[in-house]
Amino acid sequence: MTRFAKAAIIYAVSLTVLFAAFIGVLSAFLHTYEVNLPEKVAEKFVCELDKNALALLVEGSAGELCEFEDASLLIDRIEHLSGEIRQAKLAKEYTSAVPVYRLICGESDIGKLTLKRSEKDAAFGIARFEVDSAVLYDESVPGAIERTSVRVCVPAGASLTANGKAVGAEYMTESGVNYSGKTVTAAGTLCDIYVIENLCLLPELKAEFEGESSVLSLSGGNADWFSENERTFILTVPSDASVTIDGKSPKASLAAKGELTEAVSEFEKHLGDALPETVSYTVHGSKEDTEISVSVNGKSLEGQWLEAEKNENAVYLYSDESKFKIKATIPEGAVLYVNGVAASESYLSGKSPYEGLTAVKYLASDPEKLSGVLYEISGLLCEPSITAKLGEKELPLCSISRNEQTFIAEFYGKASENIEAVKNAADSFTRSYFHYVANGAVGIEENYNALIALMKSGSPGYKQIQRSKSSFEFVNQGVYRIDLISPKNFIPLGSNLIYCQVDFSVNLRFYRNEKQYEGTISLVFLNESGAYKVCDMVIDSDG
């Protein structure tokens, strides 16, 4: 082997070693850089935020908890703390020197994470970040802002548990006292009364007495074992009902809440808290002697007596007359939505005229142009949100009225129109109209012909301009200045019509008389092979 060959081999080997070393150093640098990015540090913190770590944050926000609660219980019972937690930059506080991140669970911001630069850099002099603080917002932690208390009445000698833990005698405020419940009176019966304070959440209460176990319901901060077991009858009504019992309105604090016991419309099942509930009152007295009045939306409800395991229930639910109804006219082929839920064709009841357009002469001359299809929906418990779509396009709600419990709505629009072309046509027609009005005797023929060339021959609007010509033939030339022309409210109708309005502000001067005219021109256009012709017009002006 020649001396040159040996040198070449040594050079190649050395170069390979140097390149490998460079790759190793570069890889180490990139890895160190990536793991020390603030977002990676924040992501690692959130990934390691298990239930125990989250419990520590909850305790830090809530403070000292009573013996019947712990952070784990709060996390399990509060939805916005029990889901997956993620992080995102808190833009209003984030800086490169002090990175701050939102802590998010579900759709709620539950706290924030603040990082700080470590005193010691990572390898290669790369800045290293570490957790400075992690806190939960008071609003996301029950009990962090305000605590609650409950008063519990049980038979004397009964055992009581709260959240599965025995309630000791130190919580008893009265012992062996005569019972006087909030709804019935059990003469000669003795009771024990407990008060539990400093609670973050209302507890799950359970009492046992003489072999009988009962889960107690809370109302207005009170739980009464006797009223659960010795009541005479229960009155259940919708939460939005007006109620009187023997001429008096019951206190809301005495009511127990529940879900509606009748079927809810398909359009309202997703409304959640907006949907009425049922409320139940414990009533002491004979059902034959008690006068009960229940009404919703001014309509009286009839009650029904139902036999229960221990007591009778009087149930008043909605009547057909008390529920809301909808009558909506929409273009054929469109879809009606109630509270965001599409109405099927089973609610379709036939064709219906558009009452809101009968004043437009051109449309009124052909009833078919005014017809849509009518949807009728009943059985709604809440005032509805009504919309309509044609394909992916939301149609304008052109009129809505209410007749007692019935909402009457009209949605126009069907043709797929070039709104920009219609806008230009409306602008051109309005300018030509004011040029025609102001020019007077000079050039009247030219201006008249230019205007009617933009109109449908023989239409009501066309005839209206024809009749007006004689009014301007002997008028001296005027001077005008257009300050505003603004087309708006484009509403497609039927297969080839479109309605719009044009706001205007025009200054007209004849001799020395000058006046500012402001108002709106309503126009109906007919689409003839892509050309938009005016077929009717109405001017509403202050001049």
C-alpha positions as CSV (number, residue, x, y, z in Angstrom):
1,M,0.0,0.0,0.0
2,T,1.4,3.4,-1.0
3,R,2.0,6.2,1.4
4,F,-0.8,8.2,-0.2
5,A,-3.3,5.4,0.3
6,K,-2.4,5.1,3.9
7,A,-2.9,8.8,4.4
8,A,-6.2,8.7,2.6
9,I,-7.5,5.9,4.9
10,I,-6.4,7.7,8.0
11,Y,-8.1,10.9,6.8
12,A,-11.3,9.1,6.0
13,V,-11.4,7.4,9.4
14,S,-10.7,10.6,11.2
15,L,-13.4,12.4,9.3
16,T,-16.0,9.7,10.1
17,V,-15.2,9.9,13.8
18,L,-15.5,13.7,13.8
19,F,-18.8,13.5,11.9
20,A,-20.2,10.9,14.3
21,A,-19.1,13.0,17.2
22,F,-20.8,16.1,15.6
23,I,-24.1,14.1,15.1
24,G,-24.0,13.0,18.7
25,V,-23.5,16.5,20.1
26,L,-26.2,17.9,17.8
27,S,-28.7,15.2,18.9
28,A,-27.9,15.9,22.5
29,F,-28.3,19.6,22.0
30,L,-31.7,19.2,20.2
31,H,-33.0,16.8,22.9
32,T,-31.9,19.2,25.7
33,Y,-33.5,22.1,23.9
34,E,-36.8,20.4,23.3
35,V,-37.2,19.0,26.9
36,N,-36.5,22.4,28.3
37,L,-39.1,24.3,26.2
38,P,-41.7,25.9,28.6
39,E,-44.6,24.1,26.8
40,K,-42.9,20.8,27.3
41,V,-42.4,21.5,31.0
42,A,-46.0,22.5,31.3
43,E,-47.2,19.4,29.4
44,K,-45.1,17.2,31.6
45,F,-46.6,18.8,34.7
46,V,-50.2,18.2,33.4
47,C,-49.4,14.6,32.4
48,E,-48.1,13.8,35.9
49,L,-51.1,15.6,37.6
50,D,-52.8,12.5,39.0
51,K,-55.7,12.5,41.4
52,N,-53.4,12.8,44.4
53,A,-51.6,15.8,43.0
54,L,-54.9,17.4,42.0
55,A,-56.2,16.8,45.5
56,L,-53.4,18.8,46.9
57,L,-54.3,21.7,44.6
58,V,-57.9,21.5,45.7
59,E,-56.9,21.5,49.4
60,G,-54.7,24.5,48.7
61,S,-57.7,26.5,47.2
62,A,-60.5,25.2,49.5
63,G,-58.5,25.3,52.7
64,E,-59.3,23.2,55.7
65,L,-62.1,20.7,55.0
66,C,-64.6,19.3,57.5
67,E,-64.3,15.6,58.5
68,F,-67.1,14.5,56.2
69,E,-65.4,15.7,53.0
70,D,-62.0,15.4,51.4
71,A,-60.4,16.6,48.2
72,S,-61.0,13.3,46.5
73,L,-64.7,13.5,47.2
74,L,-64.9,17.0,45.8
75,I,-63.1,16.0,42.6
76,D,-65.5,13.0,42.1
77,R,-68.6,15.1,42.6
78,I,-67.6,18.2,40.6
79,E,-67.8,17.5,36.8
80,H,-65.3,20.2,35.8
81,L,-62.6,18.7,38.1
82,S,-63.1,15.1,37.2
83,G,-62.3,15.1,33.5
84,E,-59.0,15.2,31.6
85,I,-56.9,18.3,32.3
86,R,-54.9,20.1,29.6
87,Q,-52.9,23.2,29.3
88,A,-52.8,26.3,27.0
89,K,-50.9,29.6,27.0
90,L,-52.5,32.3,29.2
91,A,-51.9,35.0,26.6
92,K,-52.6,38.1,28.8
93,E,-49.9,37.0,31.3
94,Y,-47.5,34.8,29.3
95,T,-44.0,36.2,28.7
96,S,-40.8,34.5,27.6
97,A,-39.3,35.1,31.0
98,V,-42.3,34.0,33.0
99,P,-44.4,31.5,31.0
100,V,-48.0,31.2,32.3
101,Y,-50.5,28.5,31.2
102,R,-54.2,28.0,31.6
103,L,-55.3,24.7,33.3
104,I,-58.4,23.6,31.5
105,C,-60.8,20.7,32.3
106,G,-63.6,20.1,29.8
107,E,-64.8,23.6,28.7
108,S,-63.8,25.3,32.0
109,D,-60.6,27.2,33.0
110,I,-59.9,25.7,36.4
111,G,-56.6,27.4,37.3
112,K,-53.2,28.4,36.1
113,L,-49.6,27.1,36.0
114,T,-46.7,29.5,36.3
115,L,-43.1,28.6,35.4
116,K,-39.9,30.2,36.3
117,R,-36.3,30.0,34.9
118,S,-34.1,27.7,37.0
119,E,-31.0,29.2,38.6
120,K,-29.0,26.6,36.8
121,D,-29.1,26.2,33.0
122,A,-29.3,22.9,31.2
123,A,-26.4,21.7,29.1
124,F,-25.1,23.9,26.3
125,G,-26.2,26.9,28.3
126,I,-29.9,26.3,27.4
127,A,-32.4,28.0,29.7
128,R,-34.2,25.5,32.0
129,F,-37.7,26.1,33.3
130,E,-39.4,24.6,36.3
131,V,-42.8,24.9,38.0
132,D,-43.1,28.1,40.1
133,S,-46.7,27.7,41.2
134,A,-49.9,25.9,40.3
135,V,-53.2,27.1,41.6
136,L,-56.9,26.4,41.1
137,Y,-59.3,29.3,40.8
138,D,-61.6,29.8,43.7
139,E,-64.6,29.7,41.3
140,S,-63.7,26.1,40.2
141,V,-63.3,24.7,43.7
142,P,-66.5,24.2,45.7
143,G,-66.3,25.8,49.1
144,A,-63.3,28.0,48.3
145,I,-65.5,31.1,48.4
146,E,-68.4,30.2,50.6
147,R,-69.2,27.2,52.8
148,T,-72.7,25.8,53.6
149,S,-74.4,24.1,56.5
150,V,-77.3,21.7,56.9
151,R,-79.8,21.1,59.7
152,V,-80.9,17.5,60.1
153,C,-83.9,16.2,62.1
154,V,-84.1,12.5,62.9
155,P,-86.0,10.4,65.5
156,A,-84.4,10.4,68.9
157,G,-81.7,7.6,69.0
158,A,-81.4,7.3,65.2
159,S,-78.0,7.0,63.7
160,L,-77.0,9.5,61.0
161,T,-74.3,9.4,58.4
162,A,-73.0,12.1,56.0
163,N,-71.2,11.0,52.9
164,G,-70.9,7.6,54.4
165,K,-69.3,8.8,57.7
166,A,-71.0,8.6,61.0
167,V,-72.2,12.0,62.4
168,G,-71.1,12.1,66.1
169,A,-72.9,13.5,69.1
170,E,-70.7,16.6,69.0
171,Y,-72.8,17.7,66.0
172,M,-76.1,17.3,67.9
173,T,-77.6,20.7,68.9
174,E,-80.8,19.4,70.4
175,S,-81.6,15.9,71.9
176,G,-85.0,14.3,72.8
177,V,-87.0,17.4,71.9
178,N,-90.6,17.4,70.8
179,Y,-90.8,17.1,67.0
180,S,-92.4,19.8,65.0
181,G,-91.5,19.4,61.3
182,K,-91.8,21.9,58.6
183,T,-94.9,20.3,57.1
184,V,-96.5,17.9,59.6
185,T,-96.8,17.6,63.3
186,A,-96.2,14.3,65.0
187,A,-97.4,14.8,68.5
188,G,-95.5,13.1,71.3
189,T,-92.6,12.1,69.0
190,L,-89.1,13.0,70.1
191,C,-86.3,13.9,67.8
192,D,-82.6,14.7,67.7
193,I,-81.4,17.7,65.6
194,Y,-77.9,17.8,64.1
195,V,-76.2,20.8,62.5
196,I,-73.2,20.2,60.2
197,E,-71.3,23.3,59.2
198,N,-68.3,24.2,57.0
199,L,-69.4,22.0,54.1
200,C,-68.2,22.6,50.6
201,L,-71.1,20.6,49.0
202,L,-74.4,19.4,50.2
203,P,-73.8,16.0,51.7
204,E,-75.4,12.6,51.1
205,L,-77.4,12.0,54.3
206,K,-78.7,8.6,55.5
207,A,-80.6,7.8,58.7
208,E,-81.3,4.4,60.4
209,F,-84.0,3.9,63.1
210,E,-85.5,0.7,64.4
211,G,-84.3,-1.3,61.4
212,E,-85.6,1.2,58.8
213,S,-83.1,3.1,56.6
214,S,-83.9,6.3,54.8
215,V,-81.9,8.5,52.4
216,L,-82.8,12.1,53.3
217,S,-83.4,14.8,50.8
218,L,-82.2,18.4,51.4
219,S,-84.4,21.5,50.8
220,G,-83.3,25.0,51.8
221,G,-80.5,23.6,54.0
222,N,-82.9,21.3,56.0
223,A,-83.3,17.5,56.0
224,D,-86.3,16.1,57.9
225,W,-86.6,12.4,58.4
226,F,-90.1,12.7,59.7
227,S,-91.5,14.7,56.8
228,E,-90.1,12.0,54.6
229,N,-92.0,9.3,56.4
230,E,-95.1,10.8,58.0
231,R,-96.4,13.2,55.4
232,T,-100.0,13.1,54.3
233,F,-99.7,13.7,50.6
234,I,-97.3,15.2,48.1
235,L,-98.2,17.9,45.6
236,T,-96.1,17.8,42.4
237,V,-96.2,20.6,39.9
238,P,-94.0,22.1,37.1
239,S,-91.4,24.5,38.4
240,D,-92.8,27.4,36.3
241,A,-96.4,26.9,37.6
242,S,-98.2,29.4,39.9
243,V,-99.5,27.4,42.9
244,T,-101.8,28.2,45.8
245,I,-102.7,25.7,48.6
246,D,-105.8,26.8,50.6
247,G,-105.3,30.3,49.1
248,K,-101.7,30.7,50.0
249,S,-98.5,30.3,48.0
250,P,-96.1,27.7,49.4
251,K,-92.6,28.7,50.3
252,A,-90.1,27.7,47.5
253,S,-87.7,26.6,50.2
254,L,-90.0,23.8,51.2
255,A,-90.0,22.3,47.7
256,A,-88.0,19.2,46.6
257,K,-86.9,19.3,42.9
258,G,-87.1,16.5,40.4
259,E,-87.3,15.8,36.7
260,L,-90.4,16.2,34.6
261,T,-92.5,13.0,34.8
262,E,-94.1,13.4,31.4
263,A,-92.5,13.1,28.0
264,V,-90.5,16.1,26.9
265,S,-90.7,17.2,23.2
266,E,-87.8,16.0,20.9
267,F,-87.0,19.7,20.4
268,E,-86.4,20.3,24.1
269,K,-84.6,17.2,25.5
270,H,-81.2,18.9,25.2
271,L,-82.2,22.2,26.9
272,G,-80.8,21.1,30.3
273,D,-81.3,23.8,33.0
274,A,-83.6,25.8,30.7
275,L,-86.2,23.1,30.8
276,P,-88.7,23.3,33.6
277,E,-88.4,20.8,36.5
278,T,-91.0,19.4,38.8
279,V,-91.2,20.7,42.4
280,S,-92.9,18.7,45.1
281,Y,-94.5,20.0,48.3
282,T,-95.4,18.0,51.4
283,V,-98.9,18.9,52.3
284,H,-100.5,18.1,55.7
285,G,-104.2,17.7,55.6
286,S,-106.9,15.7,53.9
287,K,-106.9,15.9,50.1
288,E,-110.7,16.3,50.2
289,D,-110.4,19.4,52.4
290,T,-107.4,21.1,50.7
291,E,-108.0,23.6,48.0
292,I,-105.3,23.5,45.3
293,S,-104.9,25.9,42.4
294,V,-102.2,25.3,39.7
295,S,-101.8,27.3,36.5
296,V,-99.1,27.7,33.8
297,N,-99.0,30.7,31.4
298,G,-102.4,31.7,32.6
299,K,-104.0,28.3,31.9
300,S,-105.3,26.2,34.8
301,L,-104.1,22.6,35.1
302,E,-106.1,19.6,36.2
303,G,-104.6,17.3,38.9
304,Q,-104.4,13.6,39.0
305,W,-104.2,11.5,42.2
306,L,-101.6,8.7,42.2
307,E,-101.2,6.0,44.8
308,A,-97.7,5.8,46.2
309,E,-96.0,3.2,48.5
310,K,-96.7,5.2,51.7
311,N,-98.6,8.3,50.7
312,E,-100.8,9.6,47.9
313,N,-99.4,12.1,45.3
314,A,-101.3,14.9,43.6
315,V,-99.7,15.5,40.3
316,Y,-100.4,18.5,38.1
317,L,-98.8,18.4,34.7
318,Y,-99.0,20.6,31.6
319,S,-102.2,20.8,29.6
320,D,-102.2,21.1,25.9
321,E,-103.5,24.7,26.2
322,S,-100.6,25.7,28.5
323,K,-97.9,24.5,26.1
324,F,-96.3,26.5,23.4
325,K,-97.1,25.9,19.7
326,I,-95.4,27.0,16.4
327,K,-96.8,27.7,13.0
328,A,-94.0,28.4,10.6
329,T,-94.1,29.1,6.9
330,I,-90.9,28.3,5.0
331,P,-89.9,27.8,1.3
332,E,-90.6,24.3,-0.1
333,G,-87.4,22.2,0.3
334,A,-86.1,24.2,3.3
335,V,-85.7,22.7,6.8
336,L,-87.2,24.1,9.9
337,Y,-85.2,24.0,13.2
338,V,-86.7,24.4,16.7
339,N,-84.1,25.0,19.4
340,G,-81.5,23.8,16.9
341,V,-83.3,20.4,16.2
342,A,-84.5,19.8,12.6
343,A,-88.3,19.2,12.3
344,S,-89.2,16.2,10.2
345,E,-91.8,16.2,7.5
346,S,-94.3,14.6,9.9
347,Y,-94.9,18.2,11.2
348,L,-95.7,19.4,7.6
349,S,-99.4,20.4,7.2
350,G,-99.5,21.7,3.6
351,K,-99.0,24.9,1.6
352,S,-99.4,28.3,3.2
353,P,-99.4,31.9,1.9
354,Y,-96.8,34.5,3.0
355,E,-99.0,37.0,4.8
356,G,-96.2,39.5,5.2
357,L,-95.8,39.9,1.4
358,T,-99.4,40.4,0.3
359,A,-98.9,44.2,0.2
360,V,-96.4,43.9,-2.7
361,K,-98.5,44.2,-5.8
362,Y,-96.4,42.2,-8.2
363,L,-96.3,39.3,-5.8
364,A,-100.0,39.5,-4.8
365,S,-100.9,39.3,-8.5
366,D,-99.7,35.7,-8.5
367,P,-100.5,33.8,-5.3
368,E,-98.1,31.0,-6.2
369,K,-95.2,33.4,-5.7
370,L,-96.5,33.9,-2.1
371,S,-96.8,30.3,-1.1
372,G,-94.6,28.3,1.2
373,V,-95.1,25.2,3.2
374,L,-96.6,25.3,6.8
375,Y,-95.1,23.4,9.7
376,E,-97.2,23.0,12.9
377,I,-95.5,21.9,16.1
378,S,-97.1,21.7,19.6
379,G,-96.3,20.4,23.0
380,L,-93.4,22.8,23.8
381,L,-92.6,23.7,27.4
382,C,-90.3,26.6,26.8
383,E,-90.5,29.6,24.5
384,P,-88.8,28.3,21.3
385,S,-85.9,29.4,19.2
386,I,-87.1,29.1,15.6
387,T,-84.7,29.1,12.5
388,A,-84.7,27.7,9.0
389,K,-82.1,26.6,6.5
390,L,-82.1,25.9,2.8
391,G,-79.1,23.7,2.2
392,E,-76.3,25.2,4.3
393,K,-77.8,28.7,4.0
394,E,-79.7,30.1,7.0
395,L,-82.9,31.9,5.8
396,P,-83.9,35.3,7.2
397,L,-86.7,35.4,9.7
398,C,-88.9,37.9,8.0
399,S,-91.8,38.1,10.5
400,I,-92.7,36.5,13.9
401,S,-95.7,37.2,16.0
402,R,-97.4,35.5,19.0
403,N,-101.1,34.7,19.5
404,E,-101.3,33.6,23.2
405,Q,-99.2,30.4,23.2
406,T,-98.7,30.1,19.5
407,F,-95.7,31.6,17.7
408,I,-96.3,32.4,14.0
409,A,-93.1,32.8,11.9
410,E,-92.3,33.3,8.2
411,F,-89.0,32.6,6.5
412,Y,-88.5,33.7,2.9
413,G,-85.9,32.7,0.4
414,K,-85.5,29.9,-2.1
415,A,-83.7,30.8,-5.3
416,S,-79.9,30.7,-5.3
417,E,-79.3,34.4,-6.2
418,N,-76.1,36.3,-7.0
419,I,-76.5,38.9,-4.2
420,E,-73.6,41.0,-5.5
421,A,-75.3,41.3,-8.9
422,V,-78.6,42.2,-7.2
423,K,-76.8,44.8,-5.1
424,N,-75.3,46.4,-8.2
425,A,-78.7,46.3,-9.9
426,A,-80.3,48.0,-6.9
427,D,-77.6,50.7,-6.8
428,S,-77.9,51.4,-10.5
429,F,-81.7,51.6,-10.4
430,T,-81.7,53.9,-7.4
431,R,-79.2,56.3,-9.1
432,S,-81.2,56.2,-12.4
433,Y,-84.4,57.0,-10.5
434,F,-83.0,60.1,-8.8
435,H,-81.4,61.2,-12.1
436,Y,-84.8,60.9,-13.7
437,V,-86.6,62.7,-10.9
438,A,-84.1,65.7,-10.7
439,N,-83.4,66.3,-14.4
440,G,-86.8,67.7,-15.2
441,A,-87.6,69.1,-18.7
442,V,-84.0,68.8,-19.9
443,G,-83.3,65.3,-21.1
444,I,-86.6,63.9,-19.8
445,E,-86.9,61.3,-22.6
446,E,-83.4,60.1,-22.3
447,N,-83.6,59.8,-18.5
448,Y,-87.0,58.1,-18.6
449,N,-85.9,55.6,-21.2
450,A,-82.8,54.8,-19.2
451,L,-84.9,54.1,-16.1
452,I,-87.6,51.9,-17.6
453,A,-84.8,49.9,-19.4
454,L,-84.0,48.6,-15.9
455,M,-87.6,47.5,-15.3
456,K,-89.8,44.6,-16.3
457,S,-92.1,45.8,-19.0
458,G,-95.8,45.8,-18.0
459,S,-95.1,45.2,-14.3
460,P,-96.7,47.3,-11.6
461,G,-93.5,49.2,-11.0
462,Y,-93.1,49.9,-14.8
463,K,-96.6,51.3,-15.0
464,Q,-96.0,53.4,-11.9
465,I,-93.0,55.1,-13.6
466,Q,-95.1,55.5,-16.8
467,R,-97.8,57.4,-14.9
468,S,-95.2,59.6,-13.2
469,K,-93.6,60.9,-16.5
470,S,-96.2,63.6,-17.1
471,S,-95.4,65.0,-13.6
472,F,-91.8,65.8,-14.7
473,E,-92.2,66.9,-18.3
474,F,-92.8,70.6,-17.4
475,V,-90.5,70.8,-14.4
476,N,-87.3,72.9,-14.8
477,Q,-84.0,71.1,-14.4
478,G,-83.0,70.3,-10.9
479,V,-79.6,69.7,-9.3
480,Y,-79.1,66.7,-7.0
481,R,-76.4,65.3,-4.8
482,I,-76.4,61.7,-3.6
483,D,-75.0,61.3,-0.1
484,L,-76.0,57.7,0.5
485,I,-77.2,54.7,-1.4
486,S,-77.0,51.5,0.6
487,P,-78.8,48.3,-0.6
488,K,-79.7,45.8,2.2
489,N,-82.1,43.0,3.3
490,F,-81.8,40.7,0.2
491,I,-84.6,38.1,0.4
492,P,-84.9,35.5,-2.4
493,L,-88.5,34.6,-3.1
494,G,-89.8,31.6,-5.1
495,S,-87.7,30.5,-8.1
496,N,-86.6,33.8,-9.7
497,L,-87.6,36.8,-7.5
498,I,-85.6,38.7,-5.0
499,Y,-86.7,41.5,-2.6
500,C,-84.4,44.1,-1.2
501,Q,-84.4,47.6,0.3
502,V,-82.2,50.6,-0.4
503,D,-81.5,53.3,2.2
504,F,-80.9,56.7,0.5
505,S,-80.1,60.2,1.4
506,V,-80.3,62.7,-1.5
507,N,-80.1,66.5,-1.7
508,L,-82.4,68.1,-4.4
509,R,-82.4,71.7,-5.4
510,F,-84.8,73.5,-7.8
511,Y,-84.0,77.2,-8.2
512,R,-83.1,78.3,-4.7
513,N,-85.2,75.7,-3.0
514,E,-83.1,72.9,-1.5
515,K,-84.2,69.9,0.6
516,Q,-82.6,66.7,1.9
517,Y,-84.6,63.6,1.3
518,E,-83.9,60.5,3.3
519,G,-85.7,57.1,3.3
520,T,-85.9,53.6,1.9
521,I,-86.9,52.2,-1.5
522,S,-88.3,48.7,-1.4
523,L,-87.6,46.8,-4.7
524,V,-88.7,43.5,-6.2
525,F,-86.4,42.1,-8.9
526,L,-87.2,39.5,-11.5
527,N,-84.3,37.4,-12.7
528,E,-84.6,36.9,-16.5
529,S,-81.6,34.8,-17.7
530,G,-79.2,36.5,-15.3
531,A,-80.5,40.0,-15.8
532,Y,-82.3,41.6,-12.8
533,K,-85.3,43.8,-13.7
534,V,-87.3,45.8,-11.3
535,C,-91.0,44.8,-11.3
536,D,-92.3,46.7,-8.2
537,M,-91.1,49.5,-6.0
538,V,-92.3,51.3,-2.9
539,I,-90.7,54.5,-1.6
540,D,-90.8,55.4,2.1
541,S,-89.3,58.9,2.6
542,D,-89.6,61.8,5.0
543,G,-89.9,64.2,2.0
